[in-house]
Amino acid sequence: MEKWVALFYEEIKDFYSFYVLLLNIAIGLFCLLIDSKTLKKKKLRKEAKICRGLGWSYIVGGTLLYIILKIF
């Protein structure tokens, strides 16, 4: 199992570039700025809240993953 985890880590490290980070941030900003406001206008408050949470998750999670993969 240890070999499998190391292989998986190397694959993610090779795939996750600066452009993927920018894509994650763009998706997060879209969720925060555009999609959540559209949902609020349609009176879908719970869905707007979930969308904002997912937007922040994309931004913070993508950035942290990039930093962790570049350090280790």
N, C-alpha and C positions, 0 to 999 in steps of 0.2 A: 504494500500500500504506500509506503514511503516513496518508492520510485514513481508511482502514479502521481502523487502530489507534486513532486519536483517537476515532472513533465508538464503537468497542468500549469504550474507557476511559470515555467519558461515560455509556454505558449501564450499566456496572458501578457507576460512581459514583452514579448516580441510584437504582439498585436496592438497593445495600448500605447499609441503614440500621442504626440502633441495635438494632432488633428482630431483624434478621438476625444481628447479632453475638450477641445473647442466645440465639438459636436454635442457632448454632454452638457456643457454650459449653455449652448444655444437652445437645446431642448428644455432645460430647466427655466431659462428666461421666458421662453414661449409659454410654458405652463403658468409661470408666475404673472406675466404681464398681459397676455392676450387671452389664453384659455380660461383662466379663473374669472376674469371680468365678464367674458361671454356667458359663463355659467351663472354668475350672479345676476346678470340681466334677465336670464330665463328663470330666475327665482329658484335655482338649484343650489341652495346654500351649502348643504353637506358635500355635494360633489365639488363645489368650488374650494372648500376647505381641504378636501382630499387632494385636489389638483395642486393647491399651493404647497402642501406637504411633499408631494411627489416632485414638484419643481425644486424645492430646497434640497431634497434628497439627491436629485441629479447633480445639482451644483456642488454641494458639499461632498457627496460620495465620490463623484468623478474626480474632483480635485484631490481629495485624500488618497484615492487609489493611485493617481498619477504620481503623487509625491512619494508614497510608499514604494511603488515599483521603481522609481528612479534612485531611491536611497539604497534599497536592498537589491 
